[in-house]
């Protein structure tokens, strides 16, 4: 058996081939791990999108319901405003029609009471309220 002569170039070629094989093996494992990470990310995105679509549908329903309630609230506010105007008009009407006669009746009854109380005592009437400066 004869051994072929090995030169330094042959050893360097074998070392380079082994280094290249090791590099390819390491890069393959890194690419495999990156693929697993991308698969997990894809699964996560799919889960988020599957949950987001129903959530967006619920948000749309909630906004529509809120808009209906706001329309009802606007109607109620308009009705309250109309009632306030009617009560104001009714108060003005009451003051115009009954206010003056009620004041006159109160003044008349006060005058009658004063006359009855003043006649029984025999005292001169004293003025109540502010004094007038002459």
C-alpha positions in Angstrom: 0.0 0.0 0.0 1.3 3.2 -0.9 0.5 6.5 0.6 0.0 9.4 -1.6 2.0 12.4 -0.8 -0.1 15.1 0.9 0.8 18.7 0.3 0.0 21.7 2.5 -2.5 22.8 -0.2 -4.4 19.5 0.2 -4.6 19.9 4.0 -5.7 23.5 3.5 -8.4 22.3 1.0 -9.7 19.7 3.5 -9.8 22.2 6.3 -11.6 24.7 4.1 -14.1 22.0 3.0 -14.8 21.0 6.6 -15.2 24.6 7.7 -17.6 25.3 4.8 -19.6 22.2 5.8 -19.7 23.3 9.4 -20.8 26.8 8.3 -23.6 25.4 6.1 -24.8 23.2 9.1 -24.9 26.2 11.5 -26.6 28.4 8.9 -29.2 25.6 8.3 -30.0 25.4 12.0 -30.3 29.2 12.3 -32.6 29.3 9.3 -34.7 26.4 10.8 -35.0 28.4 14.1 -36.0 31.5 12.2 -38.6 29.5 10.3 -40.1 28.3 13.6 -40.2 31.9 14.9 -41.9 33.0 11.7 -44.4 30.2 12.1 -45.2 31.2 15.6 -45.6 34.8 14.6 -47.9 33.8 11.8 -50.0 31.8 14.2 -50.1 34.7 16.6 -51.2 37.2 13.9 -53.9 34.7 12.7 -55.2 34.5 16.3 -55.2 38.3 16.7 -57.0 38.8 13.4 -59.6 36.1 14.3 -60.3 37.8 17.6 -60.1 41.4 16.2 -62.9 40.9 13.5 -65.6 40.0 16.1 -64.4 42.7 18.4 -64.7 45.3 15.6 -68.2 44.0 14.9 -69.1 44.5 18.5 -67.6 48.0 18.6 -69.6 48.8 15.5 -72.8 47.6 17.2 -72.0 49.5 20.3 -71.4 52.7 18.3 -74.7 52.3 16.4 -76.6 51.7 19.7 -74.9 54.8 21.2 -76.0 56.8 18.3 -79.6 55.7 18.7 -79.5 56.6 22.4 -78.1 60.1 21.5 -81.0 60.6 19.0 -83.4 59.7 21.8 -81.6 62.0 24.2 -81.9 64.8 21.6 -85.7 64.2 21.4 -86.0 64.2 25.2 -84.0 67.4 25.4 -86.2 69.1 22.7 -89.3 68.0 24.6 -88.0 69.4 27.9 -87.2 72.6 26.1 -90.7 72.8 24.8 -92.2 72.0 28.2 -90.0 74.8 29.7 -91.3 77.3 27.2 -94.9 76.2 27.9 -94.4 76.5 31.7 -92.9 79.9 31.2 -95.8 81.1 29.1 -98.3 79.6 31.6 -96.5 81.4 34.4 -96.7 84.7 32.5 -100.3 84.1 31.7 -101.1 83.4 35.4 -99.2 86.5 36.5 -101.0 88.7 34.0 -104.5 87.4 34.6 -104.6 86.4 38.3 -101.6 88.2 39.7 -103.0 91.7 39.7 -106.4 90.8 41.2 -104.7 88.7 43.9 -102.5 91.6 44.8 -105.6 93.8 45.0 -107.5 91.3 47.2 -104.5 91.0 49.5 -104.2 94.8 49.8 -107.9 95.1 50.5 -107.9 92.4 53.2 -104.9 94.1 54.8 -106.7 97.4 54.8 -109.8 95.9 56.3 -107.7 94.1 59.0 -105.9 97.3 59.8 -109.1 99.2 60.0 -110.7 96.7 62.3 -107.6 96.5 64.6 -107.1 100.2 64.6 -110.7 101.1 65.4 -110.9 98.9 68.5 -107.8 100.3 70.2 -108.4 104.0 69.9 -104.7 104.7 69.4 -103.4 106.8 66.7 -102.0 104.8 63.8 -98.3 104.5 63.6 -96.6 104.2 60.3 -94.6 101.1 59.6 -91.6 100.9 57.4 -89.2 103.6 56.5 -89.5 107.1 57.6 -89.7 109.7 55.0 -87.4 112.6 55.3 -89.1 115.9 54.4 
